[in-house]
Amino acid sequence: MAKDGLSVKDLGRTRRKGVCINCGQSLFTKDYARGEHTCTECGLVVSERITDRGPEWRAFTADERNSRARTGAPATLTIADKGLATMIDWRNRDASGKALTSSTRAAIYRMRKWHIRSRLHSSDHRNLSVAMSEMERLSSQLGIPRDVRETSASIYRKTLAKKLVRGRSIESVVAASIYLACRIHRIPRRLDEVVSETNLDRKKIGQSVRLIVTQTNLNVPLPSAKDLIPRLSSDLFLEGRTVKKATEIIKEAKERYITMGKDPGGIAGAALYIAGILEDDRRTQREIANVSRVTEVTIRNRYKELVRVLGITINPNS
């Protein structure tokens, strides 16, 4: 018998199906220090013999860790060569620090020259070198997390493999890839924000977005007003109860199909405006319009529509 009165056969079935035999949940955590595979819901230990795939050495400081590490940085899609390329040093010295002889130095010079030529020979590689530099700059300007950058680099590589970049600006395709990656990861970045950090107009980037979505078969979720609430409320310094009320208003509006075909920024701004009135944490329509990047007219129209359809009672003296 195993722990909690369960047999070894039951635990084996749990590992195969990925569902806890005790509570029926499918969320597990691995503790490599103890070597245990545990259900996060009920605490059932599924396995006690997990292989530790980390290094065989121990390090207690950052200097020790760097000095004992025998591998480089992990592979990443945000670098043109995925971080796997090697470089021949220009110092003309061997591993022990001694200067190379004249014959060896000439041979190394030829190797270095052909190494650089081979790296930049492919047109796709040159395209990726320019695109990844631009993606790093644009992602840094927008404050994009590392995992979103990896997704945007993957989208751009798929676009390049399908020859969709030809005849188009690299910057526009990079901006479109970042925008789509933000939508996939539910990061509140609107197309206008991406456009503001580039030298292109909105039309070109929008065309690149539609091209990538239709030609690469990406599963991109629709933009949601709910995803904008945390960021807008943070910019407006709203209280938690106001944010909660605005989220409930958007949820009810979505259930009644009010949000269909509407700009998410306008819906989110109107929901925050109504929630601010109801929770006595009011912000003006101009303040909300500035952070939402929509006009005051849009906020006012969405506000009237939400109040009318949802039947929200607003005190005129508030």
C-alpha positions as CSV (number, residue, x, y, z in Angstrom):
1,M,0.0,0.0,0.0
2,A,1.1,3.6,-0.7
3,K,0.4,6.7,1.1
4,D,-3.2,7.6,2.3
5,G,-4.3,4.0,1.9
6,L,-3.9,4.0,-1.9
7,S,-2.2,1.1,-3.7
8,V,0.8,1.4,-6.0
9,K,-1.5,0.4,-8.9
10,D,-3.8,3.4,-8.2
11,L,-0.9,5.8,-8.0
12,G,0.4,4.4,-11.3
13,R,-3.0,5.0,-12.9
14,T,-2.9,8.6,-11.5
15,R,0.5,9.3,-13.2
16,R,-0.7,7.8,-16.5
17,K,-4.0,9.7,-16.7
18,G,-2.7,12.9,-15.2
19,V,-5.7,13.0,-12.8
20,C,-5.4,12.6,-9.0
21,I,-7.1,9.4,-7.9
22,N,-8.0,10.9,-4.5
23,C,-9.6,14.3,-5.5
24,G,-9.9,14.1,-9.3
25,Q,-7.9,17.3,-9.9
26,S,-5.2,17.5,-12.6
27,L,-2.8,20.0,-11.0
28,F,0.5,18.6,-9.7
29,T,3.7,20.1,-8.5
30,K,7.2,18.7,-8.5
31,D,9.6,19.2,-5.6
32,Y,13.0,18.3,-6.8
33,A,14.6,18.8,-3.4
34,R,12.4,16.1,-1.9
35,G,12.0,14.1,-5.1
36,E,8.2,14.2,-4.8
37,H,5.4,14.6,-7.3
38,T,2.4,16.0,-5.3
39,C,-1.2,16.9,-6.0
40,T,-1.7,20.6,-5.3
41,E,-5.3,20.2,-4.3
42,C,-5.3,17.4,-1.7
43,G,-1.5,16.9,-1.1
44,L,-1.4,13.3,-2.3
45,V,2.2,12.2,-3.0
46,V,2.0,10.5,-6.4
47,S,5.7,9.7,-6.7
48,E,8.7,9.8,-4.4
49,R,11.5,9.2,-6.9
50,I,11.8,12.1,-9.3
51,T,15.1,12.4,-11.1
52,D,16.9,15.6,-10.3
53,R,18.0,16.9,-13.7
54,G,20.0,19.9,-12.3
55,P,23.7,20.2,-12.0
56,E,25.7,17.8,-9.8
57,W,27.5,20.6,-8.1
58,R,26.2,23.1,-5.5
59,A,26.7,26.8,-5.4
60,F,25.7,29.3,-2.7
61,T,26.5,32.6,-4.4
62,A,26.1,34.1,-7.8
63,D,29.9,34.1,-8.4
64,E,30.2,30.4,-7.5
65,R,27.3,29.6,-9.8
66,N,28.8,31.5,-12.7
67,S,32.3,30.0,-12.2
68,R,31.0,26.4,-12.0
69,A,28.5,26.5,-14.8
70,R,29.7,24.7,-17.9
71,T,26.9,25.8,-20.3
72,G,25.9,29.1,-21.9
73,A,22.6,30.9,-22.1
74,P,19.5,28.9,-23.1
75,A,18.4,28.9,-26.7
76,T,16.0,31.6,-27.5
77,L,13.9,32.6,-30.6
78,T,14.6,36.3,-30.0
79,I,18.1,36.0,-31.4
80,A,18.6,35.4,-35.1
81,D,20.8,32.4,-34.6
82,K,18.8,31.3,-31.5
83,G,21.9,31.9,-29.3
84,L,23.7,28.8,-30.6
85,A,26.3,30.3,-32.8
86,T,30.0,30.5,-31.9
87,M,32.4,33.4,-32.3
88,I,36.2,33.2,-33.1
89,D,38.0,35.7,-30.8
90,W,39.9,38.6,-32.4
91,R,42.7,38.7,-29.8
92,N,44.8,36.1,-31.6
93,R,45.7,34.2,-28.5
94,D,45.3,30.6,-27.6
95,A,43.5,29.1,-24.6
96,S,46.4,29.7,-22.2
97,G,46.7,33.3,-23.3
98,K,49.9,33.0,-25.4
99,A,50.2,34.8,-28.7
100,L,49.6,32.8,-31.8
101,T,52.4,32.2,-34.4
102,S,52.2,34.0,-37.7
103,S,51.1,30.9,-39.6
104,T,48.4,30.0,-37.1
105,R,47.3,33.7,-37.0
106,A,46.9,33.7,-40.8
107,A,44.9,30.4,-40.7
108,I,42.6,31.8,-37.9
109,Y,42.1,35.0,-39.9
110,R,40.8,33.0,-42.9
111,M,38.6,30.9,-40.6
112,R,37.2,34.0,-39.0
113,K,36.4,35.6,-42.3
114,W,34.6,32.6,-43.8
115,H,32.8,32.1,-40.5
116,I,31.3,35.6,-40.7
117,R,30.5,35.1,-44.4
118,S,28.7,31.9,-43.7
119,R,26.6,33.4,-40.9
120,L,25.4,36.3,-43.0
121,H,25.1,34.5,-46.3
122,S,21.4,33.6,-46.1
123,S,18.9,36.4,-46.8
124,D,16.6,34.9,-44.2
125,H,19.4,35.2,-41.6
126,R,20.0,38.9,-42.5
127,N,16.3,39.5,-42.3
128,L,16.1,37.9,-38.9
129,S,19.1,39.9,-37.7
130,V,17.4,43.2,-38.5
131,A,14.0,42.0,-37.3
132,M,15.1,40.7,-33.9
133,S,17.0,43.9,-33.2
134,E,13.8,45.9,-34.0
135,M,11.7,43.5,-31.9
136,E,14.0,43.9,-28.9
137,R,13.7,47.7,-29.1
138,L,10.0,47.8,-29.6
139,S,9.4,45.2,-26.8
140,S,11.5,47.2,-24.4
141,Q,9.6,50.4,-25.2
142,L,6.3,48.7,-24.6
143,G,7.4,46.8,-21.5
144,I,6.7,43.3,-23.0
145,P,7.5,40.3,-20.8
146,R,10.1,37.7,-21.9
147,D,7.6,35.0,-22.7
148,V,5.6,37.3,-24.9
149,R,8.8,38.2,-26.8
150,E,9.4,34.5,-27.5
151,T,5.9,34.2,-28.9
152,S,6.3,37.2,-31.1
153,A,9.6,35.9,-32.4
154,S,7.9,32.6,-33.2
155,I,5.2,34.4,-35.1
156,Y,7.7,36.4,-37.1
157,R,9.7,33.3,-38.0
158,K,6.5,31.5,-39.2
159,T,5.7,34.6,-41.3
160,L,9.2,34.6,-42.7
161,A,9.0,30.9,-43.5
162,K,5.9,31.5,-45.5
163,K,7.5,34.3,-47.5
164,L,5.0,36.9,-46.3
165,V,7.6,39.5,-45.4
166,R,8.6,40.1,-49.0
167,G,7.4,43.4,-50.3
168,R,6.5,44.6,-46.8
169,S,8.3,46.6,-44.2
170,I,10.2,44.5,-41.6
171,E,9.1,47.0,-38.9
172,S,5.4,46.6,-39.7
173,V,5.6,42.8,-39.5
174,V,7.5,43.0,-36.3
175,A,5.0,45.3,-34.8
176,A,2.1,43.1,-35.9
177,S,3.8,40.0,-34.4
178,I,4.2,41.8,-31.0
179,Y,0.6,42.9,-31.1
180,L,-0.7,39.4,-31.8
181,A,1.6,37.9,-29.1
182,C,0.1,40.4,-26.6
183,R,-3.4,39.3,-27.6
184,I,-2.5,35.6,-27.2
185,H,-1.0,36.2,-23.7
186,R,-3.9,38.5,-22.7
187,I,-1.4,41.4,-22.2
188,P,-3.3,44.8,-22.4
189,R,-1.5,46.4,-25.3
190,R,-3.7,48.0,-28.0
191,L,-2.8,48.5,-31.6
192,D,-2.6,52.3,-31.2
193,E,0.0,51.8,-28.4
194,V,2.2,49.7,-30.7
195,V,1.8,52.2,-33.5
196,S,2.9,55.1,-31.3
197,E,6.3,53.5,-30.8
198,T,7.0,53.0,-34.5
199,N,7.4,55.3,-37.5
200,L,4.6,53.6,-39.5
201,D,0.9,54.5,-39.8
202,R,-1.8,52.3,-38.3
203,K,-3.1,51.1,-41.7
204,K,0.2,49.3,-42.6
205,I,0.5,47.5,-39.3
206,G,-3.2,46.6,-39.4
207,Q,-2.7,45.1,-42.9
208,S,0.2,43.0,-41.5
209,V,-1.9,41.8,-38.6
210,R,-4.7,40.6,-40.9
211,L,-2.2,39.0,-43.3
212,I,-0.5,37.0,-40.5
213,V,-3.8,35.9,-38.9
214,T,-5.2,34.7,-42.3
215,Q,-2.0,33.0,-43.7
216,T,-0.5,31.4,-40.6
217,N,-3.6,30.0,-39.0
218,L,-2.9,31.5,-35.6
219,N,-5.4,31.0,-32.8
220,V,-5.7,34.6,-31.6
221,P,-8.4,35.4,-29.1
222,L,-10.6,38.5,-29.6
223,P,-9.6,41.6,-27.7
224,S,-11.6,41.8,-24.5
225,A,-12.5,44.9,-22.4
226,K,-11.9,42.8,-19.3
227,D,-8.2,42.5,-20.0
228,L,-7.9,46.3,-20.1
229,I,-9.5,46.9,-16.7
230,P,-6.4,46.2,-14.5
231,R,-4.2,48.5,-16.4
232,L,-6.7,51.4,-16.8
233,S,-7.7,51.1,-13.1
234,S,-4.0,51.3,-12.2
235,D,-3.4,54.4,-14.3
236,L,-6.5,56.0,-12.7
237,F,-5.6,55.0,-9.1
238,L,-9.0,53.4,-8.5
239,E,-9.9,51.4,-5.5
240,G,-10.4,47.6,-5.5
241,R,-14.1,47.7,-5.0
242,T,-14.4,49.9,-8.1
243,V,-12.4,47.5,-10.2
244,K,-14.5,44.6,-9.0
245,K,-17.7,46.4,-9.9
246,A,-16.4,47.4,-13.3
247,T,-15.5,43.7,-14.0
248,E,-19.0,42.6,-13.0
249,I,-20.5,45.2,-15.4
250,I,-18.4,44.0,-18.3
251,K,-19.2,40.4,-17.5
252,E,-23.0,41.2,-17.5
253,A,-22.6,43.2,-20.7
254,K,-20.8,40.4,-22.4
255,E,-23.6,38.0,-21.4
256,R,-26.1,40.3,-23.1
257,Y,-24.0,40.7,-26.2
258,I,-23.5,44.4,-25.7
259,T,-19.7,44.3,-26.3
260,M,-20.0,42.7,-29.8
261,G,-18.5,45.0,-32.4
262,K,-17.6,47.7,-29.8
263,D,-14.1,49.0,-29.1
264,P,-12.8,47.3,-25.9
265,G,-11.3,50.6,-24.7
266,G,-14.7,52.3,-24.9
267,I,-16.4,49.5,-23.0
268,A,-13.8,49.3,-20.3
269,G,-13.7,53.1,-19.9
270,A,-17.5,53.3,-19.6
271,A,-17.6,50.4,-17.1
272,L,-15.0,52.1,-14.9
273,Y,-16.9,55.4,-15.2
274,I,-20.2,53.7,-14.0
275,A,-18.4,51.8,-11.3
276,G,-16.7,54.9,-10.0
277,I,-20.1,56.6,-9.7
278,L,-21.7,53.6,-7.9
279,E,-18.8,53.1,-5.5
280,D,-18.2,56.8,-4.8
281,D,-14.7,56.6,-6.5
282,R,-15.5,58.8,-9.5
283,R,-13.2,59.9,-12.3
284,T,-14.2,62.3,-15.0
285,Q,-14.9,61.2,-18.6
286,R,-11.8,63.1,-19.8
287,E,-9.5,61.4,-17.4
288,I,-10.9,58.0,-18.4
289,A,-10.7,58.9,-22.1
290,N,-7.1,59.8,-21.8
291,V,-5.9,56.5,-20.3
292,S,-8.3,54.5,-22.5
293,R,-7.1,56.2,-25.7
294,V,-10.6,56.9,-26.9
295,T,-12.7,60.1,-27.2
296,E,-15.0,61.4,-24.5
297,V,-17.9,61.0,-27.0
298,T,-17.1,57.2,-27.1
299,I,-17.1,57.0,-23.3
300,R,-20.4,58.9,-23.1
301,N,-22.1,56.7,-25.8
302,R,-21.0,53.4,-24.2
303,Y,-22.0,54.7,-20.8
304,K,-25.5,55.5,-21.9
305,E,-25.8,52.2,-23.7
306,L,-24.6,50.2,-20.6
307,V,-26.9,52.0,-18.3
308,R,-29.9,51.6,-20.5
309,V,-29.5,47.9,-21.4
310,L,-28.3,46.7,-18.0
311,G,-30.9,48.8,-16.1
312,I,-28.3,50.5,-13.9
313,T,-29.8,53.2,-11.7
314,I,-27.5,56.3,-11.5
315,N,-28.2,59.0,-9.0
316,P,-28.2,62.3,-11.0
317,N,-26.8,64.2,-8.0
318,S,-23.8,61.9,-7.7
